[in-house]
């Protein structure tokens, strides 16, 4: 399947999210304009990315390029195979593992309020 056809199939599937759109943006050079961090944060986000990469295997082999987007993407990419295994096994621990992995990456736009509550300040261009 050529790239254009694969992207059309993915887009009309409705199985899209900020993190999967970030992959498309990175791989095609067409940037998103959302201002928010665009890395996957839980199993559902990861699943949308995984399914995109199944439709677009030419992106799958280039997943390491996502490391350039942010420190969060960089740490996730290092563990992509492990997270894929957890996702495919339908592990209930994928969220916890992603949280562990992401805790190693600095997020200068996140403000922690305590008691596990935080929010992220959007990027302003």
C-alpha positions as CSV (number, residue, x, y, z in Angstrom):
1,X,0.0,0.0,0.0
2,X,1.5,3.4,-0.9
3,X,1.9,6.1,1.7
4,X,-1.0,8.3,0.5
5,X,-3.5,5.4,0.4
6,X,-2.3,4.2,3.8
7,X,-2.7,7.6,5.3
8,X,-6.2,8.0,3.8
9,X,-7.2,4.6,5.2
10,X,-5.9,5.6,8.6
11,X,-7.5,9.0,8.6
12,X,-11.0,7.9,7.6
13,X,-10.9,5.0,10.1
14,X,-11.4,7.6,12.9
15,X,-8.8,5.7,15.0
16,X,-6.7,8.9,15.4
17,X,-5.4,10.8,18.4
18,X,-2.8,13.5,19.1
19,X,0.1,11.1,19.5
20,X,-0.7,9.1,16.3
21,X,-1.1,12.4,14.4
22,X,2.3,13.4,15.8
23,X,3.8,10.3,14.2
24,X,2.2,11.3,10.9
25,X,3.5,14.9,11.3
26,X,7.0,13.7,12.0
27,X,7.2,11.1,9.2
28,X,5.7,13.4,6.6
29,X,7.2,16.7,7.6
30,X,3.7,18.3,7.9
31,X,3.6,19.8,11.4
32,X,0.7,19.8,13.8
33,X,-0.5,23.0,15.3
34,X,-1.9,22.0,18.6
35,X,0.6,23.4,21.2
36,X,0.1,20.5,23.6
37,X,2.5,17.7,24.2
38,X,1.8,15.0,21.7
39,X,3.3,11.8,23.1
40,X,1.1,8.8,24.1
41,X,0.2,8.9,27.7
42,X,-1.7,5.6,28.2
43,X,-2.6,2.3,26.6
44,X,-5.3,3.8,24.5
45,X,-3.0,6.4,23.1
46,X,-0.3,3.8,22.5
47,X,-2.9,1.5,20.8
48,X,-3.8,4.3,18.3
49,X,0.0,4.7,17.5
50,X,0.4,0.9,17.2
51,X,-2.5,0.5,14.8
52,X,-1.2,3.4,12.7
53,X,2.2,1.8,12.5
54,X,0.5,-1.5,11.4
55,X,-1.2,0.4,8.6
56,X,2.0,2.3,7.8
57,X,4.9,-0.1,8.1
58,X,7.2,2.4,6.5
59,X,6.6,4.6,9.6
60,X,7.1,1.7,11.9
61,X,10.7,1.2,10.8
62,X,11.4,4.9,11.4
63,X,9.9,5.1,14.9
64,X,13.2,6.2,16.4
65,X,12.8,9.5,14.5
66,X,10.1,10.4,17.1
67,X,12.9,10.8,19.6
68,X,13.5,14.2,18.0
69,X,10.1,15.6,19.1
70,X,10.5,15.7,22.8
71,X,12.2,14.1,25.8
72,X,9.0,12.1,26.4
73,X,9.0,10.7,22.9
74,X,12.7,9.8,23.3
75,X,12.2,7.7,26.4
76,X,9.1,6.0,25.0
77,X,10.9,5.1,21.8
78,X,13.7,3.4,23.8
79,X,11.0,1.1,25.2
80,X,8.7,0.8,22.2
81,X,9.2,-2.9,21.7
82,X,8.5,-3.6,25.4
83,X,5.4,-1.4,25.2
84,X,4.3,-3.1,22.0
85,X,4.6,-6.5,23.8
86,X,2.5,-5.2,26.7
87,X,-0.1,-3.8,24.4
88,X,-0.4,-7.0,22.3
89,X,-0.7,-9.0,25.5
90,X,-3.5,-6.7,26.6
91,X,-1.6,-6.2,29.8
92,X,-3.3,-4.2,32.5
93,X,0.1,-2.8,33.4
94,X,0.9,-0.8,30.3
95,X,-0.3,2.4,31.9
96,X,1.9,1.9,34.9
97,X,4.9,1.0,32.8
98,X,4.4,4.0,30.6
99,X,4.2,6.2,33.7
100,X,7.5,4.7,34.9
101,X,9.2,5.3,31.6
102,X,7.8,8.8,31.3
103,X,9.0,9.7,34.8
104,X,12.5,9.6,33.5
105,X,11.8,12.5,31.0
106,X,11.7,16.1,32.1
107,X,8.6,18.1,31.3
108,X,9.1,21.7,31.8
109,X,5.5,22.6,30.9
110,X,4.0,20.3,33.5
111,X,2.9,21.8,36.8
112,X,2.4,19.4,39.7
113,X,-0.3,20.4,42.2
114,X,0.2,17.5,44.5
115,X,-1.8,14.4,45.3
116,X,-1.2,13.1,41.8
117,X,-2.8,16.1,40.2
118,X,-0.9,18.0,37.5
119,X,-1.6,20.0,34.4
120,X,0.4,21.1,31.4
121,X,0.8,24.6,30.1
122,X,0.4,24.7,26.3
123,X,3.2,25.6,24.1
124,X,2.9,29.1,22.6
125,X,4.6,29.9,19.4
